[in-house]
Amino acid sequence: MKIPETMKAAAIDRFGPPSVLKLHTLPVPEPGPREILIAIHTAGVGSWDESIRDGSWRTSPGRPKFPLVLGTDGAGTVVATGARVRRFRVGDRAYAYAADNTKGGFYAEFVAVDERKAGIVPRQIDLRAAGAGAVTALTALQGVEGALRVRKGETVLIFGATGAVGTVAVQFAKALGARVIATGSGRRAATLLRRLGAAVVVDARKEDSAERIRESAPDGIDAAFALAGGKELERCLDFVRDRGRIAYPTGIEPEPRGRRGFRIRSYDVVAGPREFARLAHAIARARLRVPIAASYSLAGAAAAHRRLGDHLLGRIALRVRR
């Protein structure tokens, strides 16, 4: 690919509502010695992007530099490499997660990112799935396999299973040999979660949810992955057995309250060569599917952000290239 001097990107010139996201023409970033330049195919859209857009969460200290290109993860094809890059070649399919990327986010036609924040896209998934699933798959795996250490034969509760992380976590837990109880509301959610591997689907908002979980896990829940908080979660956690485990990614609010008798752990998502290698194995083992709730063009980034408050089955994606 001939690399142009400029590119299209969805960026903001000030913090504010979704309407501040506009299509800009910006210089294509130049990769440094340890960076790769990716021609983005698909970028993921997450709730944390909303916090960056409105200024409530700053990815780096100091005054922000506008225009600010949003997006923490995506996938595409490597079109240039820095002099010290060893893990990638031009033409490789790459996906990456970099929340504090100094050269701009992934809502763009090109992204320059540290090679240590990227991985080779496994052959089992396409660029659309990789772009929509980079950070969510890392989050799910580091919760299920890392923080919870789910083992074969265990009963695992995935609370908030219909979201971008939850739909992937169900598959990873199932692939490890666990029996999965997932929470989701509505017929479409239940159908999707069962198709992804959940043995039982419970609507945590219904009055009979506690009884459903009790019947489904008479010996108690071995591990619980909390992807949402609140009274419904606390009611479900009553069924975690003594010395069971609870984990949640940093940022879940309200946080699960501490209890005696079991371990509760929060964690931050990490992206690095080791993490992407583990993810590649997990994707192959689970034959992973990445549900995409909605897809928008770069010019539709503002519309994508307006959807973030909706009840979605999977993740929102931005189509950057066809």
N, C-alpha and C positions, 0 to 999 in steps of 0.2 A: 504493500500500500504506500502510495506517495503521501507523505504527511503534510497537510496544509499548514499555513501560518496561523489561521484562526479557526475557531470551532463554535458551535452552538452549545449553550449551557443554560440550565434553569438556575437562576441566582437571585439573591435579594440585595437591594441597596439600602435597606433599613430593616429593623426587626418589626414584626407585625403579623396581621392575619394572613390567610392563604393568598389573598390578592397581591401581596408584595412579591410573590414569586413570579418573575418575568423571564422571558427568553432573551438572553444576551448573546452578543458576539464577542468572544474573548480570545486572547492569544492561546495557542496550544502550549501546555506546559512542557518544558524541556526536562527530561529525566537526568537526575544526578548520577554520580558514579555507582551507587547501590540501588538505583531505581529502575523500574520498567515503565514503559509507556504503553497503556492499554487502550485500544480502540473499543470503547464500551458498546456492548450489544444490549444488555439489560441492566438496570439499576434497581435496587430494592428501595421501597418506601416504608418507613417505620414510624412509630409514635415518637421516638426520640428525635426524629427529624423535625417534628412539629415543635418540640422544645427548643431546638436550635433556631428554628425560623422565628419564633416569638421572643427569643432572647433569654428565656428562663434557664437555659442550660448552655454554658460556654464550654466548648471543647478545648480551648486553650486560654491561658491567662492574657491579660492586657486588652487593649482596644481591638475590636474585630476589624479586619480589613475588608471593606466593601469594594466591588460586588463580591458577595460571599456565595460560592457554589455549594449547594447542599448535597447530601447523600453520603452515607458511610460505607456502602458496599455495592458491589456489582461484578459483572463478568464480561469478558470480551476476548480480543485477540491481541497478543503482544506484537507491537509494531516497531519498537525500538528498545534497546537495553543500554544501561550505563556501562562504563568500562570495567567495573568490578563485579558486575552481575555474573553469577555462575549457575544459578538454578533454572534460568529461563533462556529460551532462544526466540528470535523473531518467528512468528507463526504459531507459537504455543497458545492454547486456550487457557486463560487464567481467570481466577476469581479472587477477590480481595476484600478485606475488611480493615478500614483505617478511620477511626472516629476523629482523629486529630490531624488529618493529612494537611500539611502546610501548603501544598500546591493545588488545593481545591478538592471539592467533593466529586461524587460519582454521577450527579445529574448533568452529565456532559458527554460530548462525543469522544473526548480523550481524558485520561487520568494518568498522572505520573505518581507512582506509589513505591515505597520501599519494598524490595523483593521479599523481605522477611514477613511482610504483611499479606502475602499472596500465596496461592497454591495453584498447581496444575489441575484443571477441571477433570474429574474422573470421567472415564469414557461412558459410564452408565447414565450420565445426565447431559442434557443439552445446555447451551449458554443461557437460555431463558430461565431454566430451573436453577442454574448455578448463580445467576445474577440476583434472582429473587430469594435464594436460599443461603447465601454466603454467611451472613452474621447469624441468621436464625438457626441454621444447622449447627454452627459452632456453639451457639448458646444452648441448644437442646442437648448436644452430645456432652458438653462439659457439665451439664446438670445431671443427666441420666447416668452417664458412664463415670464422670469425674466426682462430683459432689455427693451423689447418692450411691455410687458403686452398685448399681442394680445387678442382681445375679439371677441365674436361671431358676425358675420355680417360684420366685417371689411374686407377691401381689403388689402392684404399683398403682397409686392414684396420680393421675395427671389432671390437675385442676386448671381450668381455662384452656382446654385442649383444642378448641376450634381455631385458635389464633395461629399466627405464622410460626411461632416456636412450638406450640402445642401439637400441631399436626405432624411436625417432624419428630417430636419427642415420643409420640405414640409409636411410631415406626421403629425408632431406635430401641425403645424398651422391649417391644415385641421381638425384635431380632435378637436380643440378648436372652430370650427365653422366658421373659416375665409375663405374667397375666396382668393385663392393663384394664383398669377402671378409669374411664375418661368422663369429664363433665362437659356438657354441651347442651344448648337450648334449641329445640325445634327439630322437626323431622329431617330436614336436609342435613343438619349438623350430625344427628345420630347416624344417618346413613353413611356420611363421609367417614366418621370416626370408626365405625365398624369395618368399613372397607379398608381403612388404613391399619387395622389390626386390633382395635379395642375389643375386649371380650364383653364388656358391659359399658353402657353409656347412661349416665345419670344427669338429669336436669337439676342442678344444685339449687335453683330458685324455687322448686316445688316443695310443698310441705312433706311429701313422702320421701324426699331424697335421703334422709338419714336412715330410714327403714330399708330403702333400696341398697344402700351401701352395707348395712348390717347383714342383709341377706346375701349379698354378693361376696362379702369377706368375713365369714363367721369367725375366723381365727385372727382377724385384724389385718390392717394394712402394714406391709413391711417398709414401704418408702413412699413419700408423697412429694411431688414436684409442683410447687405453687407458682402459677403464672398470672394470678390475680389475687387480690386480698379481699377482706371483708368478712361479714358475719357468716356468709355461706361457706367460705373456706374454713373458718373456725369450727363450724358444725361438722364438716367432713373430717377434720383433723382429730376429732374425738375418737375416730376408729383406728388411728395409728396405734399399733401395739407397743407395749413396753420395749424400750431399747430400739425402737424404730427410728427412721431417718426422715428429715424434712429438709428440702433445699429450695432456694429461690434465687433468681438472678437479681443483682443489685438494681434498684429502681422500682420494684414492685411495691405498690402502696394500696392500702396500709400493709405494713410488713406482718407476717405471721407472728403472733405473740408467743413468747417463750413459755414452755411447759416443762414440768418435771417428767423424767422417765424416757425422754428420747432426745436425740441430737438434732439441732436445727442449724442450718448453715446457709449463708449467702455467699455469692461469688461474683466476680467480674469476668466478663468474657475476654479471653486472651487469643490473639492471632499470632501465629509464628509457624516456622517450618514443621515443628513437631506436631502442633495442633492440626495443621492442614493434612499431614500424613495420617494421623489418626482418623480425621474426618473422611479421608478417601476410603479407608478400610470400612468405616461404618456405613458409608453410602453404598458400597458394594454389598456388604452383608445384609443390609435392609432392603436392597433394591429400591432405593428411596424415590418417592414421589414428592414433589413440592407443589402443593395446592396454591394456585394463584387466584385470588378473589376478584381482582380487577386489573386491567392493564391500560396505561395511558401513554401518550407520546410525551416527549420533552416539553412541548408547548402546553400540554395538559397537566403539568406538575401542580399547578394551583388547584385544579379540580381533584387531583389525586389526594392532596392534603385535606380537602373538604370531606373526603370519604373516611378519613382516619378515625373519626368518632363513631362510625357505623359498626354494627355487629358483622364482622367479616369472617368468612371461612377461608383461612389462608392469608397470604400476603398480597399487598398491592405492588405492582411492578411498573417501571417506566421502560417503554420500548424506545431505545435510542437508535438502533439499526435493525433493519429487517434481514 
